[in-house]
Amino acid sequence: MNLKDIYSKEIMPGYHGKMIHGETMTWAFWDVEQNAEVPEHHHMHEQIMHVFEGEFEFTLGGNTKVYVPGDVVIIPSNVPHSGKALTPCKLMDVFSPVREEYR
């Protein structure tokens, strides 16, 4: 399998993702358009986010920071979070368990 062979889906406006699903996790690679926002939400999935490119403003449990390449954020299950791409971004997320709605 190669990422170039995986179809990209626009999961929400401005968030184009390539998804890989294992038995107990989903690995997501995002190309995010500048100013694209994810409204505050929460989910049962534990999530780890890694910023590869760009600047991403992220709010986790009411605390807002700007993340840059190399930054990693651990998002516990059911903690409210939201984000906005301040520049075009490339992000990677790992979710456990599988995000069935991303299949």
Residue pairs with C-beta under 8 A, 6 or more apart in sequence:
1 20
3 18
3 29
6 18
6 19
6 20
7 18
8 16
8 17
8 18
8 31
9 16
9 17
9 18
9 19
9 102
10 16
10 17
11 17
11 102
12 36
12 38
13 36
14 32
14 33
14 35
14 36
14 37
14 85
15 30
15 32
15 33
15 36
15 38
16 30
16 31
16 32
16 33
17 28
17 29
17 30
17 31
17 102
18 28
18 29
19 26
19 27
19 28
19 29
19 99
19 102
19 103
20 26
20 27
20 28
21 27
21 98
21 99
21 102
21 103
22 98
23 98
24 96
24 97
24 98
25 94
25 95
25 96
25 97
25 98
26 93
26 94
26 95
26 96
26 98
26 99
26 102
27 92
27 93
27 94
27 95
28 92
28 93
28 94
28 95
28 99
28 102
29 90
29 91
29 92
30 89
30 90
30 91
30 92
30 93
31 88
31 89
31 90
32 54
32 56
32 85
32 88
32 89
32 90
32 91
33 85
33 88
34 85
34 86
34 87
34 88
34 89
35 84
35 85
35 86
36 84
36 85
37 82
37 83
37 84
37 85
38 81
38 82
38 83
38 84
39 82
40 59
40 80
40 81
40 82
41 80
41 81
41 82
42 78
42 79
42 80
42 81
43 77
43 78
44 77
44 78
44 97
45 77
45 95
45 96
45 97
45 99
46 74
46 75
46 76
46 77
46 95
46 96
47 74
47 75
47 93
47 94
47 95
48 72
48 73
48 74
48 75
48 93
48 94
49 58
49 67
49 72
49 73
49 75
49 91
49 92
49 93
50 71
50 72
50 73
50 91
50 92
50 93
51 67
51 68
51 69
51 70
51 71
51 72
51 89
51 90
51 91
52 69
52 89
52 90
52 91
52 92
53 69
53 88
53 89
53 90
54 68
54 69
54 85
54 86
54 87
54 88
54 89
54 90
55 66
55 67
55 68
55 85
55 86
55 87
55 89
56 66
56 67
56 68
56 83
56 84
56 85
56 86
56 89
56 91
57 64
57 65
57 66
57 67
57 83
57 84
57 85
57 86
58 64
58 65
58 66
58 67
58 73
58 81
58 82
58 83
59 81
59 82
59 83
60 73
60 75
60 79
60 80
60 81
61 79
61 80
61 81
62 80
66 86
67 73
75 81
